[in-house]
Each structure stands twice: as structure tokens, then as C-alpha cells.
Amino acid sequence: MDGPTTAASAGETPGQALLTQFERAGYRHVAPAILQPADVFFDLAGEEMRRRIYLTTDAGGRDWCLRPDLTIPVCRDHIATGRLTEPVGYSYLGPVFRFRGDAPGEFLQAGIESLGRRDREAADAEVLALGCEAAGQFGVAHPRISIGDRSLFAGLVDALDLPPQWRRRLLKDFNRTGSLREALDLLATPGPTMPYAGVLAALAGQDPAAAHAVVTDLLSIAGISTVGGRSAGEIAERFLEQAALGATGAVPASALGVIEQFLEISGDPDEAADALRTLAREAGIDMSPSIDAFEQRTGFFAAQGLEVSSMRFSTSFGRGLEYYSGFVFELHDPDNAEPGPLVAGGRYDELCTLLGSPVPVPAVGLACWIERLTAAGGLS
């Protein structure tokens, strides 16, 4: 990995000035390779990004891609250092590549990744505060702040004591746009009335490898290789998951009702915490650990000088990237002139393990869209 760099004050671009700000905050500048192994992003980034990746294949048949984000490359390089138990902060500034319709497929991002800190709530608050400072450097003094927390949803699912198959499906679908609603609809549907019930029933309880081969072969016979960015193998996995879910039967309406009520909670963080405790008390479930952590983070927001009452929290807010595991946030143009987030990020404690780290690495970070910040701040 590259060592620290220091940008000169005179003649800095806004992006370079932002990088200097991150370095002064203790985040060492790194520059991961532009060309990355594509399978990593296929497996971990989520379907939305998967459909936007620029791919190439080498002479040996291996798929590579132009990096569509920098979080995964930074984590891969960090794992390669072997210093996995040491807290460290990285910053970056460079191009990323995603298909965006009529917009340029190459655009500039700056960001930070905080890896290895055990004081998770304090680290979350620091990253959000640095995101707000980044927006302020571009002239966006009061961005609109949206936040969410997947770990609260995980706490709810655990407290409801749902079957393991449903727990895995709900947590996986929470970060997928539109998929959680589909999962909740299935949650209320007894197995026999599910789509393709006959095939699903035949597969239920079969040897997983053999069942996977059967579904993959059927897709191949039908000439199906990809659907919505998923490979035939991934479609087969999803189909077999449906069979496993159908075998569990419908989840009690009382549990489904609690989930629906949970997903309606929104407001500033203090209001949301009160509503969450009320819901848990009335439902007779214990969500204290996750709500306590949520409130502790809110306290660190205030300690960072952030205006908690101006934040908008929603229990249903997620960011679409499958590696997010907890706190997530987006900063938007308060005038709504710029579509999409100006700055966004969140916690991804499981990513380094999924990338091959032998030990868990707590992690949180953010990315800044330089072109959007420049336009929103009137610098263009």
C-alpha cells in the first residue's frame, strides 16, 4: 500500500483539499489498484452495483473489473498487510467506474475507511462528523442527514426467535432494494401456495449439492444464463432458499405485525429510540442491547457537535450494498438540486472476514461524490 502523502495548499483541487483534511484527521492516504478481481464484487457488493460493473477477462479466463468502489479494494489491501488487530484509518481520492446511463462511467470519489476500532459507536460518530465537515468544505454547511441501522433490525429478528432460514433471508434482503417487502410477503404465505410450489416441495430436504445441480441444469436447458444480474448458479441458490423457507411454513401473524410496526418507526434518533423501546415493551421482546448501542451512538453524535434533532432516522433505511451490517447514513443536498447522496457510508464489520481475514475487523467508512459536492456547493 502507498505511504502517507501530503498535498500542497497552493493550487489544490477541492478533492485534494478534502484528502488533506482526512489525512490531518489521522487517515493515511492509500491508492488501491484500479483493476480488481470481479468475483469479489459479484459476491459482496450487491445486485445494484453488480449490474453497473465494467468487466474484462484475461487470457487465463479470469474476470476482472474496473473498481466500482474503493471500500472493498482498501479492505483487501489492509488484509494483505497482516496487521489486522491494529486500529488504522485510510483515506483515498481517485476514480471509480460504474455504468450510469448517460452520465460518465468514470467519476471521482474521496473517502475514508476506519478499520479495527472496538469503540464502534464512537467511530461511527467520528465518520459521520467527518462527512459533514467534508460537505462543509464544499460550501454545503447544513446537509440533510438520513441515517439507519441494520443492527436494530437484526436485534428485532433475534428477539422474535424466527426460524434460522427466515433470519438469514430477512437480514440478507434488508440491504436489497425492494427485496425486504418480497420476503415479508413470503413470510406470511404458507409453503404450498408459494410460486413454483411443486418444484420447491420436490427439492425441499434433498441433498443441497444435488438439488443445486438439478436447478442449474434446468436453467441451462431453458437457455437462462443470467437474470437481473444474477448468474444461473445464484438463481439456483435463491430457488433452493425458497424451498427451505417454504418448508418452515408461514410465520405467525403476531411476529409479522411486530416487524411491520418496526419498519414504520422514523423521526430523529431520540424520538426513534423512545418508539423502539415502546414497541419492544408492548411486544414482550428484549431489544435492549441494540437499542442501548443506538442511544450510545446518538450521544457520541452530540459530543461531535452534530445537531441530533435535525437528523432523520428510519428503521427501514438501508443503502443497497450487501456488506453493510449496522449504522448507515447519507448526506443530501438540502436544496434537493443534486440527485443522489453527496456523502454516504456506514458500518461493515463482516466484510474483512468475507474477504479472507482470519480475525473479525470492525469497520466503518464513507465515500464522497466530488462532482455532486462541487455542484451542490456552487463550485462548478
C-alpha positions in Angstrom: 0.0 0.0 0.0 1.1 3.5 -0.6 2.5 5.5 2.3 1.2 8.9 3.5 1.1 11.8 1.1 0.7 15.5 1.8 -0.9 17.8 -0.7 0.3 21.3 -1.1 -2.2 24.1 0.0 -1.5 26.2 -3.0 -3.3 25.1 -6.2 -5.2 22.2 -4.5 -8.3 21.0 -6.2 -11.4 20.6 -3.9 -10.8 16.9 -3.9 -7.1 17.2 -3.0 -8.1 19.7 -0.2 -10.6 17.1 1.1 -7.9 14.4 1.1 -5.6 16.7 3.1 -8.4 17.2 5.6 -8.8 13.4 6.0 -5.0 13.0 6.4 -4.9 15.6 9.1 -7.7 13.7 10.9 -5.4 10.7 11.0 -6.5 8.8 7.9 -3.4 7.7 5.9 -3.6 8.1 2.1 -3.7 4.9 0.1 -4.2 4.2 -3.6 -5.6 0.7 -4.3 -5.2 -0.8 -7.8 -7.8 0.2 -10.4 -8.1 -3.3 -11.8 -9.8 -5.6 -9.3 -10.9 -9.3 -9.3 -14.6 -9.2 -10.4 -15.8 -12.1 -8.3 -15.3 -10.2 -5.1 -17.7 -7.5 -6.2 -20.2 -10.1 -7.6 -20.2 -11.9 -4.2 -20.2 -8.9 -1.8 -21.3 -5.6 -3.3 -25.0 -6.4 -4.2 -27.1 -6.6 -7.3 -27.4 -2.9 -7.9 -23.6 -2.4 -8.2 -23.2 -5.8 -10.0 -25.3 -4.5 -12.9 -23.1 -1.4 -13.3 -19.6 -3.0 -13.3 -17.2 -2.7 -16.2 -15.8 -6.2 -16.9 -12.9 -7.7 -18.7 -11.4 -11.2 -19.0 -7.7 -12.0 -19.0 -6.1 -14.7 -21.2 -6.5 -17.3 -18.5 -10.3 -16.7 -18.4 -10.4 -14.9 -15.1 -12.8 -12.0 -14.8 -11.6 -8.6 -13.7 -13.3 -5.2 -13.3 -12.5 -1.6 -13.1 -13.1 -0.8 -9.4 -16.7 0.3 -8.9 -16.0 1.5 -5.3 -12.9 1.8 -3.1 -14.1 0.1 0.2 -13.5 -3.4 -0.9 -10.1 -2.7 -2.5 -8.9 -0.8 0.6 -10.0 -3.8 2.8 -8.3 -6.3 0.5 -5.1 -4.3 0.8 -5.4 -4.0 4.5 -5.8 -7.7 4.9 -2.6 -8.2 2.9 -0.7 -6.2 5.4 -1.4 -8.8 8.1 -1.9 -6.1 10.8 -5.5 -6.9 11.5 -5.7 -6.2 15.2 -4.4 -2.7 15.0 -6.8 0.2 14.6 -5.9 2.1 11.4 -7.5 4.8 9.3 -7.2 5.1 5.5 -8.1 7.9 3.1 -8.3 7.9 -0.7 -9.0 10.0 -3.7 -9.4 8.5 -7.1 -11.7 7.5 -10.0 -14.3 4.7 -9.7 -16.1 3.2 -12.6 -19.8 2.4 -12.9 -22.3 2.4 -15.7 -24.6 5.3 -15.1 -26.7 5.6 -18.3 -26.0 9.0 -19.9 -23.6 10.1 -17.1 -19.9 9.5 -17.4 -18.9 6.0 -16.3 -15.7 7.3 -14.7 -16.1 9.7 -11.7 -14.1 10.9 -8.8 -14.6 9.7 -5.2 -12.8 10.6 -2.0 -13.4 8.7 1.3 -12.1 7.2 4.5 -12.2 3.7 6.0 -11.7 3.2 9.8 -10.7 -0.4 10.5 -10.1 -2.2 13.7 -11.6 0.2 16.3 -13.5 -1.6 19.0 -15.3 1.6 20.2 -17.8 1.2 17.4 -20.4 3.9 18.3 -17.6 6.5 18.8 -16.1 5.5 15.5 -19.5 5.8 13.7 -20.0 9.3 15.1 -16.5 10.4 14.1 -17.0 9.2 10.5 -20.4 11.0 10.2 -18.8 14.2 11.6 -16.0 14.0 9.1 -18.6 13.5 6.4 -20.4 16.7 7.5 -17.1 18.5 7.6 -16.4 17.3 4.0 -19.7 18.7 2.8 -19.0 22.0 4.6 -15.7 22.3 2.8 -17.6 22.3 -0.5 -20.0 25.0 0.9 -22.8 22.7 1.9 -22.9 23.8 5.6 -26.2 22.0 6.5 -26.7 18.8 4.5 -29.8 16.8 5.0 -28.8 13.8 7.1 -30.5 10.4 6.7 -29.5 7.5 8.9 -30.4 3.9 9.5 -29.2 0.9 11.4 -29.4 -2.7 10.2 -28.2 -4.0 13.6 -31.5 -2.8 15.1 -33.3 -5.0 12.6 -31.0 -7.9 13.4 -31.8 -7.3 17.1 -35.6 -7.4 16.3 -35.3 -10.6 14.3 -33.2 -12.3 17.0 -35.7 -11.2 19.7 -38.6 -12.7 17.7 -36.8 -16.1 17.6 -37.7 -16.7 13.9 -36.5 -19.9 12.2 -32.9 -19.7 11.1 -33.9 -19.8 7.4 -36.1 -16.7 7.8 -33.5 -14.9 9.9 -30.8 -15.3 7.2 -33.3 -14.3 4.4 -34.6 -11.2 6.2 -31.1 -9.9 7.1 -29.8 -10.5 3.7 -32.7 -8.8 2.0 -32.7 -5.8 4.3 -29.9 -4.2 2.2 -31.5 -5.1 -1.1 -33.8 -2.5 -2.7 -37.4 -3.9 -2.8 -36.4 -7.4 -1.6 -37.4 -7.0 2.0 -41.0 -6.4 1.0 -40.9 -9.6 -1.1 -39.5 -11.5 1.9 -42.2 -10.2 4.2 -44.9 -11.2 1.7 -43.4 -14.7 1.7 -43.2 -14.7 5.4 -47.0 -14.6 5.6 -47.5 -17.2 2.9 -47.8 -20.9 3.8 -45.3 -23.0 1.7 -47.9 -24.8 -0.5 -49.2 -21.5 -2.0 -45.7 -20.2 -2.9 -44.8 -19.8 -6.6 -43.5 -23.0 -8.2 -44.7 -24.9 -5.1 -44.5 -28.3 -6.8 -40.8 -27.9 -7.7 -40.0 -26.3 -4.4 -41.6 -29.1 -2.5 -39.8 -31.7 -4.5 -36.4 -30.0 -3.8 -37.1 -29.5 -0.1 -35.0 -31.8 2.1 -32.9 -33.0 -0.8 -29.1 -33.1 -0.8 -28.1 -29.5 -1.3 -25.4 -30.2 -3.9 -27.7 -32.5 -6.0 -30.6 -30.1 -5.8 -28.4 -27.2 -6.9 -27.2 -29.2 -9.8 -30.8 -30.0 -10.8 -31.9 -26.4 -10.8 -28.8 -25.2 -12.6 -29.3 -27.9 -15.3 -33.0 -26.9 -15.7 -31.9 -23.2 -16.2 -29.3 -24.3 -18.7 -31.8 -26.4 -20.7 -34.1 -23.3 -20.7 -31.2 -21.2 -22.1 -31.1 -19.0 -19.0 -27.6 -17.8 -18.0 -28.4 -14.5 -16.1 -31.4 -12.8 -14.8 -31.3 -9.3 -13.3 -27.6 -9.5 -12.8 -27.7 -13.0 -11.1 -25.9 -15.9 -12.7 -27.6 -19.3 -13.1 -25.8 -20.6 -10.0 -27.1 -17.6 -8.0 -30.6 -18.2 -9.3 -30.4 -21.8 -8.3 -29.3 -20.7 -4.8 -32.2 -18.4 -4.5 -34.6 -21.1 -5.7 -33.3 -23.6 -3.2 -33.6 -21.0 -0.4 -37.3 -20.6 -1.4 -37.7 -24.3 -0.9 -36.1 -24.2 2.6 -38.3 -21.2 3.5 -41.4 -22.9 2.3 -40.7 -26.0 4.4 -40.9 -23.8 7.6 -44.4 -22.7 6.9 -45.9 -19.3 7.5 -44.6 -17.2 10.3 -47.2 -16.2 13.0 -49.1 -13.1 12.2 -48.1 -11.6 15.6 -44.4 -11.7 14.7 -45.1 -10.3 11.2 -47.1 -7.5 12.8 -44.2 -6.5 15.0 -41.9 -6.4 12.0 -44.3 -4.2 10.2 -44.6 -1.8 13.2 -40.9 -1.7 13.5 -40.4 -0.7 9.9 -42.8 2.2 10.3 -40.6 3.9 13.0 -38.9 7.1 12.0 -38.0 10.5 13.3 -34.9 12.0 14.9 -32.7 9.5 16.8 -34.1 10.3 20.2 -37.7 10.0 19.1 -36.9 6.7 17.4 -35.2 5.3 20.5 -38.4 6.0 22.5 -40.6 4.4 19.9 -38.3 1.3 19.7 -38.5 0.8 23.5 -42.3 1.2 23.4 -42.6 -1.4 20.6 -40.3 -3.9 22.4 -42.2 -3.4 25.7 -45.6 -3.9 24.1 -44.5 -6.9 22.0 -42.9 -8.5 25.0 -39.4 -8.8 23.4 -36.0 -7.8 24.6 -34.1 -5.5 22.2 -32.2 -3.7 24.9 -28.6 -4.4 23.7 -29.2 -3.0 20.2 -31.3 0.0 21.4 -28.7 0.8 24.1 -25.9 0.8 21.4 -28.1 3.0 19.2 -28.6 5.6 22.1 -24.9 5.5 22.9 -24.1 6.4 19.3 -26.6 9.3 19.5 -24.7 10.6 22.5 -21.4 10.5 20.5 -23.1 12.4 17.7 -23.9 15.2 20.2 -20.4 15.0 21.5 -19.1 15.6 18.0 -21.1 18.8 17.8 -23.7 17.3 15.4 -27.3 18.5 15.7 -29.2 15.3 16.5 -32.6 16.8 16.2 -32.0 17.7 12.5 -31.2 14.1 11.6 -33.8 11.9 10.0 -33.7 8.2 11.2 -35.8 5.4 9.7 -35.8 1.8 10.7 -36.3 0.8 7.0 -33.4 2.9 5.7 -30.6 0.8 4.0 -28.1 1.6 1.3 -28.3 -1.3 -1.1 -24.8 -2.7 -0.6 -24.9 -6.1 0.9 -21.8 -5.8 3.1 -23.3 -3.1 5.4 -24.0 -4.6 8.8 -25.0 -1.7 11.1 -25.2 2.0 11.1 -25.6 3.6 7.6 -26.0 7.3 6.5 -26.4 9.6 3.6 -25.9 13.4 3.3 -28.0 15.1 0.7 -28.2 18.5 -0.9 -30.6 20.5 1.4 -32.0 22.2 -1.7 -32.7 18.9 -3.5 -30.9 20.2 -6.6 -28.5 17.3 -6.7 -30.0 13.8 -7.0 -28.2 11.1 -5.1 -26.2 11.4 -1.9 -23.3 13.8 -1.6 -21.6 11.7 1.0 -22.6 8.3 2.2 -21.3 5.4 4.2 -21.7 3.1 7.2 -20.5 0.1 9.2 -19.4 -3.2 7.6 -18.0 -5.4 10.4 -18.3 -8.6 8.4 -16.6 -7.5 5.2 -13.0 -8.3 6.0 -13.9 -11.7 7.3 -15.7 -12.4 4.0 -12.6 -11.2 2.1 -10.5 -13.7 3.9 -9.4 -12.1 7.2 -8.7 -14.8 9.8 -10.0 -12.4 12.6 -13.0 -10.1 12.7 -12.2 -6.5 11.8 -14.7 -3.8 13.0 -15.0 -1.3 10.1 -16.9 1.9 9.2 -16.3 4.4 6.4 -17.7 6.9 3.9 -17.4 8.0 0.3 -17.8 11.5 -1.1 -19.1 12.1 -4.6 -16.8 15.0 -5.7 -18.9 16.0 -8.7 -22.1 16.2 -6.7 -20.4 18.1 -3.8 -18.9 20.6 -6.3 -22.3 21.2 -7.9 -24.3 21.4 -4.7 -21.8 23.9 -3.2 -21.8 26.1 -6.3 -18.1 25.4 -7.0 -18.6 24.3 -10.6 
